[in-house]
Amino acid sequence: MLEKDDKGNWGKWSELQNSSIVITLDTTKNRIVIYSQEVQLYDIIEYQNKEENNDDLIYPFTCKDDNGMPFTISIITRKKQDNRKQLYINQKNIIVVYNIVNYVDKNMK
């Protein structure tokens, strides 16, 4: 996690913490749900164009918070890091990142 201080400057990244949570991208209901200790539900208001460069493949989504303020959630594949996947939640005063491990949904077979 990265937060802005009272003067609007970004601080330092917090230490990574292991967690085992489920993240759902539901394109039928246009939402992203993060089942963390406190469930986070984000409505997708725009599917942005995919971005790609030598290092990353980025799928950005414009979402809105509880106050209707827009922000970006991105699913990023780090090409030069064994295709490691991350989810970034970029809000006005905070950025949260989750490393993603994909598991096959047994009900989807």
N, CA, C and O of each residue as an XYZ file, in Angstrom:
436
protein
N       0.836     -1.156      0.000
C       0.000      0.000      0.000
C       0.894      1.237      0.000
O       1.969      1.241      0.600
N       0.444      2.264     -0.668
C       1.145      3.536     -0.757
C       0.124      4.629     -0.468
O      -0.959      4.638     -1.053
N       0.463      5.553      0.434
C      -0.475      6.610      0.801
C       0.152      7.986      0.641
O       1.369      8.153      0.728
N      -0.723      8.977      0.404
C      -0.284     10.376      0.379
C      -0.330     10.927      1.796
O      -1.186     10.554      2.598
N       0.615     11.828      2.089
C       0.606     12.474      3.400
C      -0.285     13.717      3.352
O      -0.930     13.985      2.339
N      -0.317     14.469      4.444
C      -1.172     15.657      4.542
C      -0.817     16.738      3.528
O      -1.652     17.575      3.185
N       0.432     16.716      3.047
C       0.881     17.709      2.064
C       0.672     17.244      0.627
O       1.003     17.968     -0.311
N       0.120     16.029      0.443
C      -0.142     15.508     -0.891
C       1.023     14.781     -1.517
O       0.997     14.486     -2.712
N       2.061     14.482     -0.725
C       3.222     13.751     -1.240
C       3.049     12.257     -0.976
O       2.547     11.847      0.070
N       3.479     11.458     -1.949
C       3.412     10.019     -1.766
C       4.479      9.573     -0.782
O       5.617     10.037     -0.835
N       4.104      8.664      0.121
C       5.042      8.115      1.091
C       5.797      6.942      0.504
O       6.064      6.905     -0.697
N       6.139      5.989      1.341
C       6.849      4.789      0.910
C       5.886      3.620      0.911
O       4.899      3.605      1.647
N       6.195      2.624      0.059
C       5.388      1.417      0.024
C       5.465      0.702      1.364
O       6.536      0.611      1.963
N       4.346      0.202      1.827
C       4.334     -0.603      3.046
C       4.935     -1.970      2.732
O       5.101     -2.334      1.568
N       5.257     -2.717      3.780
C       5.789     -4.066      3.600
C       4.703     -4.961      3.011
O       3.531     -4.847      3.370
N       5.102     -5.854      2.102
C       4.143     -6.811      1.554
C       3.690     -7.764      2.645
O       4.469     -8.141      3.522
N       2.431     -8.148      2.583
C       1.875     -9.096      3.532
C       1.243    -10.244      2.764
O       0.559    -10.026      1.765
N       1.469    -11.459      3.227
C       0.819    -12.607      2.611
C      -0.663    -12.579      2.930
O      -1.066    -12.297      4.059
N      -1.458    -12.871      1.932
C      -2.897    -12.974      2.143
C      -3.450    -13.964      1.133
O      -2.870    -14.189      0.071
N      -4.549    -14.530      1.478
C      -5.214    -15.473      0.592
C      -6.647    -14.991      0.445
O      -7.502    -15.272      1.285
N      -6.895    -14.260     -0.638
C      -8.221    -13.693     -0.876
C      -8.650    -14.023     -2.291
O      -7.834    -14.404     -3.130
N      -9.918    -13.875     -2.542
C     -10.466    -14.102     -3.879
C     -10.780    -12.745     -4.496
O     -11.374    -11.873     -3.863
N     -10.364    -12.592     -5.748
C     -10.673    -11.393     -6.523
C     -11.477    -11.846     -7.733
O     -11.062    -12.748     -8.461
N     -12.623    -11.219     -7.946
C     -13.491    -11.602     -9.048
C     -13.669    -10.433    -10.005
O     -14.048     -9.337     -9.593
N     -13.395    -10.668    -11.283
C     -13.709     -9.711    -12.342
C     -14.985    -10.228    -12.992
O     -14.964    -11.233    -13.702
N     -16.087     -9.544    -12.750
C     -17.395     -9.970    -13.240
C     -17.831     -9.022    -14.352
O     -18.392     -7.958    -14.091
N     -17.565     -9.420    -15.600
C     -17.902     -8.553    -16.733
C     -19.398     -8.560    -17.042
O     -19.886     -7.662    -17.729
N     -20.127     -9.548    -16.553
C     -21.575     -9.574    -16.737
C     -22.243     -8.489    -15.899
O     -23.160     -7.811    -16.360
N     -21.773     -8.334    -14.659
C     -22.335     -7.325    -13.758
C     -21.493     -6.052    -13.720
O     -21.798     -5.126    -12.967
N     -20.429     -6.002    -14.533
C     -19.547     -4.829    -14.611
C     -19.035     -4.412    -13.235
O     -19.262     -3.292    -12.776
N     -18.339     -5.344    -12.595
C     -17.799     -5.034    -11.281
C     -16.585     -5.893    -10.977
O     -16.375     -6.954    -11.565
N     -15.800     -5.397    -10.042
C     -14.653     -6.119     -9.491
C     -14.931     -6.256     -7.998
O     -15.228     -5.276     -7.314
N     -14.830     -7.484     -7.508
C     -15.078     -7.741     -6.093
C     -13.814     -8.351     -5.491
O     -13.265     -9.317     -6.021
N     -13.365     -7.780     -4.383
C     -12.199     -8.281     -3.668
C     -12.695     -8.759     -2.304
O     -13.146     -7.973     -1.471
N     -12.597    -10.060     -2.110
C     -13.092    -10.668     -0.868
C     -11.975    -10.698      0.168
O     -11.469    -11.760      0.530
N     -11.606     -9.520      0.632
C     -10.598     -9.388      1.685
C     -11.327     -9.375      3.033
O     -12.515     -9.689      3.101
N     -10.622     -9.017      4.090
C     -11.252     -8.976      5.409
C     -12.535     -8.142      5.363
O     -13.537     -8.485      5.989
N     -12.481     -7.053      4.618
C     -13.660     -6.239      4.347
C     -13.911     -6.330      2.845
O     -13.034     -5.969      2.060
N     -15.082     -6.802      2.425
C     -15.377     -6.981      1.000
C     -15.348     -5.625      0.306
O     -15.968     -4.660      0.753
N     -14.602     -5.581     -0.812
C     -14.491     -4.368     -1.610
C     -15.218     -4.593     -2.930
O     -14.857     -5.494     -3.689
N     -16.226     -3.796     -3.210
C     -17.011     -3.916     -4.428
C     -16.840     -2.640     -5.238
O     -17.133     -1.545     -4.758
N     -16.366     -2.789     -6.468
C     -16.120     -1.640     -7.335
C     -16.890     -1.806     -8.638
O     -16.723     -2.803     -9.341
N     -17.731     -0.832     -8.958
C     -18.464     -0.834    -10.217
C     -17.560     -0.340    -11.332
O     -16.905      0.693    -11.197
N     -17.525     -1.080    -12.434
C     -16.750     -0.671    -13.613
C     -17.623      0.251    -14.448
O     -18.727     -0.125    -14.841
N     -17.135      1.460    -14.721
C     -17.901      2.405    -15.538
C     -17.323      2.512    -16.949
O     -17.986      3.008    -17.860
N     -16.070      2.039    -17.128
C     -15.484      2.037    -18.473
C     -14.370      0.993    -18.555
O     -13.507      0.903    -17.683
N     -14.422      0.207    -19.637
C     -13.338     -0.725    -19.933
C     -12.373      0.022    -20.848
O     -12.687      0.272    -22.012
N     -11.204      0.378    -20.330
C     -10.233      1.141    -21.108
C      -9.487      0.219    -22.063
O      -9.525     -1.004    -21.921
N      -8.809      0.817    -23.037
C      -8.025      0.042    -23.990
C      -6.820     -0.602    -23.325
O      -6.178     -0.016    -22.454
N      -6.535     -1.802    -23.752
C      -5.354     -2.523    -23.271
C      -4.112     -1.723    -23.648
O      -4.035     -1.145    -24.732
N      -3.134     -1.698    -22.730
C      -1.855     -1.033    -22.980
C      -0.762     -2.089    -22.913
O      -0.784     -2.970    -22.053
N       0.198     -1.990    -23.834
C       1.281     -2.971    -23.832
C       2.589     -2.300    -24.215
O       2.647     -1.477    -25.129
N       3.645     -2.677    -23.484
C       4.990     -2.235    -23.824
C       5.924     -3.420    -23.608
O       5.460     -4.539    -23.392
N       7.214     -3.194    -23.663
C       8.169     -4.297    -23.521
C       8.130     -4.949    -22.144
O       8.464     -6.125    -22.006
N       7.725     -4.195    -21.128
C       7.745     -4.690    -19.749
C       6.400     -5.208    -19.254
O       6.346     -6.177    -18.496
N       5.306     -4.560    -19.684
C       4.006     -4.826    -19.068
C       2.880     -4.958    -20.084
O       2.920     -4.397    -21.179
N       1.872     -5.727    -19.674
C       0.590     -5.803    -20.369
C      -0.434     -5.336    -19.339
O      -0.562     -5.931    -18.269
N      -1.170     -4.258    -19.669
C      -2.042     -3.606    -18.686
C      -3.476     -3.570    -19.200
O      -3.750     -3.135    -20.319
N      -4.383     -4.044    -18.345
C      -5.814     -3.957    -18.603
C      -6.407     -3.009    -17.565
O      -6.646     -3.413    -16.427
N      -6.650     -1.740    -17.945
C      -7.187     -0.764    -16.993
C      -8.724     -0.672    -17.059
O      -9.330     -0.836    -18.118
N      -9.315     -0.411    -15.911
C     -10.756     -0.235    -15.787
C     -11.006      1.053    -15.017
O     -10.384      1.287    -13.981
N     -11.907      1.888    -15.513
C     -12.331      3.047    -14.745
C     -13.482      2.588    -13.865
O     -14.486      2.062    -14.345
N     -13.313      2.800    -12.575
C     -14.322      2.396    -11.597
C     -14.778      3.627    -10.829
O     -14.248      4.723    -11.013
N     -15.770      3.431     -9.964
C     -16.185      4.537     -9.097
C     -16.257      4.039     -7.674
O     -16.581      2.882     -7.408
N     -15.939      4.963     -6.751
C     -15.977      4.609     -5.334
C     -17.382      4.858     -4.782
O     -18.301      5.191     -5.529
N     -17.533      4.696     -3.488
C     -18.838      4.869     -2.850
C     -19.394      6.276     -3.026
O     -20.607      6.476     -2.981
N     -18.503      7.258     -3.228
C     -18.929      8.652     -3.421
C     -19.123      9.000     -4.895
O     -19.411     10.150     -5.226
N     -18.967      8.016     -5.784
C     -19.120      8.254     -7.211
C     -17.888      8.827     -7.881
O     -17.934      9.185     -9.058
N     -16.771      8.921     -7.140
C     -15.533      9.468     -7.699
C     -14.833      8.402     -8.541
O     -14.669      7.269     -8.089
N     -14.417      8.755     -9.768
C     -13.741      7.768    -10.615
C     -12.295      7.532    -10.189
O     -11.631      8.428     -9.668
N     -11.828      6.324    -10.419
C     -10.437      5.943    -10.196
C     -10.156      4.739    -11.080
O     -11.058      4.214    -11.731
N      -8.902      4.305    -11.100
C      -8.505      3.225    -12.001
C      -8.081      1.982    -11.232
O      -7.339      2.054    -10.252
N      -8.571      0.845    -11.701
C      -8.078     -0.457    -11.263
C      -7.441     -1.089    -12.493
O      -8.037     -1.104    -13.570
N      -6.232     -1.610    -12.330
C      -5.511     -2.215    -13.450
C      -5.059     -3.619    -13.090
O      -4.608     -3.882    -11.975
N      -5.191     -4.509    -14.057
C      -4.593     -5.837    -13.956
C      -3.359     -5.796    -14.835
O      -3.454     -5.560    -16.039
N      -2.204     -6.026    -14.237
C      -0.931     -5.868    -14.943
C      -0.179     -7.189    -14.955
O      -0.038     -7.849    -13.926
N       0.300     -7.565    -16.136
C       1.191     -8.713    -16.268
C       2.598     -8.174    -16.477
O       2.853     -7.437    -17.429
N       3.510     -8.544    -15.580
C       4.906     -8.110    -15.651
C       5.678     -9.111    -16.513
O       6.086    -10.170    -16.035
N       5.872     -8.768    -17.775
C       6.475     -9.695    -18.742
C       7.877    -10.144    -18.354
O       8.229    -11.309    -18.541
N       8.673     -9.238    -17.819
C      10.065     -9.551    -17.494
C      10.218    -10.119    -16.085
O      11.334    -10.267    -15.587
N       9.093    -10.437    -15.446
C       9.106    -11.028    -14.101
C       8.310    -12.327    -14.121
O       7.438    -12.553    -13.282
N       8.629    -13.180    -15.100
C       7.950    -14.470    -15.270
C       6.438    -14.322    -15.392
O       5.683    -15.169    -14.914
N       6.001    -13.238    -16.038
C       4.572    -12.956    -16.255
C       3.779    -12.858    -14.950
O       2.611    -13.242    -14.889
N       4.425    -12.346    -13.923
C       3.745    -12.130    -12.641
C       2.583    -11.173    -12.853
O       2.714    -10.175    -13.562
N       1.446    -11.476    -12.239
C       0.262    -10.646    -12.384
C       0.007     -9.874    -11.088
O       0.207    -10.381     -9.984
N      -0.441     -8.627    -11.266
C      -0.753     -7.774    -10.129
C      -2.039     -7.014    -10.391
O      -2.390     -6.737    -11.538
N      -2.736     -6.680     -9.318
C      -3.920     -5.845     -9.376
C      -3.601     -4.555     -8.637
O      -3.241     -4.585     -7.460
N      -3.731     -3.422     -9.322
C      -3.481     -2.108     -8.717
C      -4.809     -1.364     -8.576
O      -5.577     -1.251     -9.532
N      -5.061     -0.866     -7.381
C      -6.212     -0.011     -7.128
C      -5.644      1.380     -6.887
O      -5.053      1.645     -5.840
N      -5.827      2.278     -7.872
C      -5.240      3.629     -7.831
C      -6.317      4.656     -7.519
O      -7.002      5.144     -8.418
N      -6.462      4.981     -6.236
C      -7.410      6.005     -5.844
C      -6.660      7.305     -5.566
O      -5.432      7.351     -5.641
N      -7.398      8.347     -5.249
C      -6.818      9.680     -5.120
C      -5.660      9.733     -4.119
O      -4.612     10.301     -4.427
N      -5.830      9.158     -2.943
C      -4.826      9.293     -1.889
C      -4.186      7.975     -1.470
O      -3.417      7.938     -0.510
N      -4.496      6.897     -2.180
C      -3.959      5.592     -1.797
C      -3.853      4.686     -3.018
O      -4.696      4.724     -3.914
N      -2.816      3.883     -3.034
C      -2.656      2.843     -4.055
C      -2.466      1.528     -3.310
O      -1.615      1.414     -2.428
N      -3.275      0.537     -3.680
C      -3.165     -0.788     -3.092
C      -2.800     -1.747     -4.206
O      -3.363     -1.681     -5.299
N      -1.848     -2.651     -3.930
C      -1.450     -3.635     -4.937
C      -1.587     -5.030     -4.344
O      -1.244     -5.273     -3.187
N      -2.094     -5.931     -5.162
C      -2.191     -7.344     -4.801
C      -1.446     -8.149     -5.857
O      -1.637     -7.914     -7.050
N      -0.609     -9.083     -5.451
C      -0.050    -10.049     -6.388
C      -1.105    -11.114     -6.612
O      -1.773    -11.534     -5.667
N      -1.263    -11.557     -7.850
C      -2.341    -12.473     -8.219
C      -1.774    -13.830     -8.608
O      -0.801    -13.924     -9.355
N      -2.398    -14.873     -8.091
C      -2.133    -16.242     -8.524
C      -3.469    -16.783     -9.017
O      -4.456    -16.780     -8.282
N      -3.498    -17.243    -10.257
C      -4.736    -17.776    -10.825
C      -4.929    -19.224    -10.429
O      -4.004    -20.034    -10.504
N      -6.139    -19.538    -10.007
C      -6.526    -20.911     -9.710
C      -7.703    -21.277    -10.600
O      -8.573    -20.449    -10.870
N      -7.720    -22.506    -11.047
C      -8.805    -22.967    -11.889
C     -10.044    -23.162    -11.038
O      -9.996    -23.814     -9.995
N     -11.161    -22.592    -11.489
C     -12.443    -22.782    -10.808
C     -12.975    -24.146    -11.211
O     -13.272    -24.371    -12.384
N     -13.097    -25.045    -10.270
C     -13.540    -26.414    -10.558
C     -14.938    -26.448    -11.146
O     -15.288    -27.396    -11.849
N     -15.739    -25.436    -10.872
C     -17.097    -25.369    -11.423
C     -17.116    -24.930    -12.877
O     -18.144    -25.048    -13.544
N     -15.998    -24.427    -13.376
C     -15.919    -23.906    -14.743
C     -15.496    -24.981    -15.748
O     -15.507    -24.727    -16.953
N     -15.125    -26.162    -15.281
C     -14.656    -27.218    -16.191
C     -15.773    -27.791    -17.010
O     -15.546    -28.688    -17.823
